[in-house]
Amino acid sequence: MDLGLKGRRAIVCASSKGLGRACAISLAQAGCEVVINGRNKDMLEASAKEIASATGARVIPVVADVGTAEGRKALLSAVAQVDILVNNNGGPPPKDFRHLSHADMIAGVEANMLTPVEMIQGVIDGMVERRFGRIINITSGSVKAPLPMLDLSSGARAGLTAFVAGIARQVAASNVTINNILPGAFLTDRLRATAQAAASKIPGQTADDVLAARTKLIPAQRLGDPSEFGELCAFLASAQAGYITGQNLLIDGGAFPGAF
């Protein structure tokens, strides 16, 4: 299906690897010019070359930390106009809430709530003026089903979810949509690192054992492929998705047991 995105310009934050990279690939395949972002220059430039080679799209690498004002400025100035913004940022590491310092909590809220809000502030008026815009926030399935030790991540992302809910309704008439994608367990470097950390606390356990145990809890009986996530992101950015806004789309293989 032609998503109506040829010639559109997209910024995908934190996209040198993982789910962000998957979104960048799918948007590039759909015909977008894509700005990708990361802090590791070599990894980012390698990803840019790979995506450009595979898709034929123009891919602009911006080495920056999106969590800083300088990083956000660099991203927002990489293209003349932004039609699609995919907000993404790493979450805080697992930690018992009792041991979270005030500084830890501020850093978590800065990374997973305030940073995406400031990116939205930087693009939304131009989208409204041009009467096209797609904003997609990558949050987490833990927003709906909080996980132990990820309280800070869940709380900050839930704050973002509530913050943008009203904004989405304010700009919908201008063909600007804001939606959130809530990933479950996808086979990314972050999931592998989390599994390794969990395994290190259990004698005789390996990261593969931890991942296998988690897989058994997923009705689909597998972990997600990042490319599946990227395709959902591209559809939400499409011309056909203009009537979808203010929504939280869970993509988790059926792991969340609720009907709503």
N, C-alpha and C positions, 0 to 999 in steps of 0.2 A: 504494500500500500504506500502510495506517495503521501508523505506526512505534511507536505506543503511548507517545507522548511528550507528549500534551496535558497541560498544567499543570506539566510539569517545568521546573526552573530551571537555566539553563546560564550558565556564565562562559566567554567566548571571549577569550583574551588577544590583544593586538595585532591588533585586528579592525576598524579604521577603513577598511582597504583590503586588497587582495590576497587571499591564501588564507584568512586569518582572517575577513575580511568574508564571503567565500563560505560559510564554515562557519556563521557567524551567521545568514545568510539562510536556509540550508537548515534549521537548527534552528528558526528562527522559523516557517517554513512548516509544519514538523511539529507546531507547537502549543506550543513552548517559550516561556517568558519568558526573554529573553536579555540578559545584561550584556555590553556591548561596551566596548572599551578602546583608547585611543590617547593620544598625547602632544599632538597638535594639536587644540585645543578646537573650532575651527570645522569641521575635517574630520570629527571624531568626531560632533559634533552633527548635521551634515548627513547622515552615514551612518545615524545612529539614526532620523532622521525618514524617510529613504528606505526603510529596512527595515521600520519600523512601518507606513508607508503601503502598502507592497507586500504585506505579510503579515497585517496586522491584529493582530500580536503586540505585547506590551508589551516595549519595548526600553529598557534603562537604560544611558546612556552614563557611563562613569567615566574622567575625564581623569587619567591616571596613567602613570608609567613602571613597568611590571611588574618591571623589573630592580632596583627599590629596595624596601626593607622597607616604606616608607610606601605605595608603589604596590600592593604585594601586599595589605597590610592593607585598603586602600580597596576593592579588588576583592572580597575575601572577605567584607567587611561590607555589600556592596551588596544582598544578598538574605538572607533568614532561613535558607535552607538551599540547598546546592548539590547538584544531582543529576548534573550533567554538567560536566566541566571539560575545556576544550580549551586545552592549553598551546601557546603560539606566541610567538616572539620573533625579531627580526631577527638575522641572523648577522653575524659580522665581515666586513669588506670583503676582497676577494681580496688576498693578499699573499704574497710568497715567504717560506717558513718561516725562511729565514736572517735575515730582517729583522724577525722578530717579537720584540718586547721581552718581558721578564718580565711587565710590566704588561699588554701586549696579550694574553698568554696567560691571565692571571688573569681579565681582563675577558671573554674568550671563554668560558671555563669557567663564570664567574658567570652569563652571559646564557643560555647554551644547555644547561647541565646543572643548576647549583645552583638557579637561579630556578624551573624547573618542578618540581624535587624539593620545594622549599619550598611551592609551591602545592599539591602533592599532600599534603604533611603537613597542610596547613590544612583539607582536605576529607575525607580518607579515613575517619577514624573515624566521622564522621556518616553517611557512605554505608554503612559496614558496619552501623551500628546500625539504619538504615532498610531495610537489605537491598536497596538499589538504588544503583548508582553506575556511571558511565561516565567513564573518564579517557582522553583521546586526546591524544597528543603529536605535534605536527607536527615531524618531524625533516627528513631530506633523503635523496634517492636517493644522495647521496655517502657515506652511511653504508655502503652496499653496494659502491659503485663510486666511490672517492675521486677527486676532481677536482683537478688541479694548481692551486695558489694558494689552495685552500679547505681546507688541512690543519687549521687551527684549528677551523673550523666542523665538519668531518667528525669530528675527534677528540672535541670536546666533546659532539656529538650521539650519537656512538657510546658515550661514557661514560654518557649518560642512558639509552640503550637497554639497556645491561648492568645499570645500577642498578635499573631498574624491572622487569626480567625476573623477579627473585625475588619482588618485592613482589606482582606480578600473581598468582602462585601462592598467596600467603598469604591473599589476600582473595577468591579466586574462589568459594569456597563460600558467600560472603555476597552473591552476585549483584553483585559489583563487578568490573568488567573494566578492564584497562589495556592499551591497544594504541597502536602508533605508525604514523603514515602517512608514507611516504617519497615526497615529490613529486619528479618529474623536472622537465622544462622546462615551466612554465606561463606564460602570457602575463600577467605582472604588472609593476608598476612596478619591482620589484627586478630582474627579468630584463632589462627594457629598460635599466636603469641599468648593469647588468653588461655588457650588449652594447655600450653606448655607451663604457664604459671600455675594453673590449677593442678597439673600433674606433679609438679615439684613438691607439692604439699602432701602428697599421698604416696607412701612407700610402695614401690613396685609398679606404679602407674606411669604410662607414657602419654604424650600428647594425643597419639592416635587412639588410645584407650578412652580418653576424655571425649574426643570427637565422636567416637563410636557410640558412647553412652548417650551423648546429646542427640545423635541422629535417631536413636531408638524412640525418642520422645516426639519426633516430628512425624505426623501422619504420612507425609510423602516419602518417608524413609530414606531421605537423602538430604545433603546440604545444598544450599542454593548455588547456582552458577552465576557469577557476577554479570555475565552477559544478559541473563534474564532480567536482572535489575536495570541494566542499561536500556533495554528495549522498553521497559515500562516508563522510564524517565523520558525517552524520546517521544513516546506517545503522548504523555502529559504535556510535552512542549509543542505538540503538533497543532496545525490549524483545526483539526477535527475535534480537539479536546477543549474548545472554548467554552463549553457549557459545564465543565467540571471545575469547580473552584471551592476553596475552603475545606477541602477533604483530606482525610488521613488514610492513605492506602497501604494496608498491611500486606507484605509479601514475605510469607514465612512458611510455606508448605503446609499450612493448616495447623501450625503449632498453637496459636491462640485459640482457646476452646469456646469462646463466646459467639453468640449469634449477631452481635452488634459491635 
